[in-house]
Amino acid sequence: MKKMIDVKELENFLWYLQDKSDDAYKAETKRAVERYLEELND
């Protein structure tokens, strides 16, 4: 089953997950979210 999701909802969810990540991984997860969103918008 495929569902359509709103890109803004996805972005908010990814930032929520990044906020909940361990402090040791904050910078890495931030870069990963930014790269993913950049690729998504291309």
C-alpha positions in Angstrom: 0.0 0.0 0.0 1.4 3.4 -1.0 0.5 6.6 0.8 1.2 10.2 -0.1 2.8 12.3 2.6 3.2 16.0 2.9 6.9 17.0 2.5 6.5 19.6 5.3 5.2 16.8 7.6 8.2 14.6 6.7 10.6 17.5 7.3 9.0 18.1 10.7 9.2 14.4 11.6 12.9 14.2 10.6 13.8 17.3 12.7 11.8 15.7 15.6 13.9 12.6 15.3 17.0 14.6 15.1 16.0 16.5 18.3 15.5 13.1 20.1 18.9 11.7 19.0 21.7 11.3 21.5 23.9 14.4 21.9 26.9 12.5 20.6 25.1 12.1 17.2 23.4 15.5 17.0 25.8 17.0 14.4 25.8 13.8 12.3 22.0 13.4 12.2 21.6 17.2 11.5 23.9 16.8 8.4 22.0 13.7 7.3 18.6 15.4 7.6 19.9 18.5 5.7 21.4 16.3 2.9 18.2 14.3 2.6 16.0 17.3 2.4 18.3 18.9 -0.1 18.1 15.9 -2.3 14.4 15.7 -1.9 14.0 19.3 -3.1 16.2 18.8 -6.2 
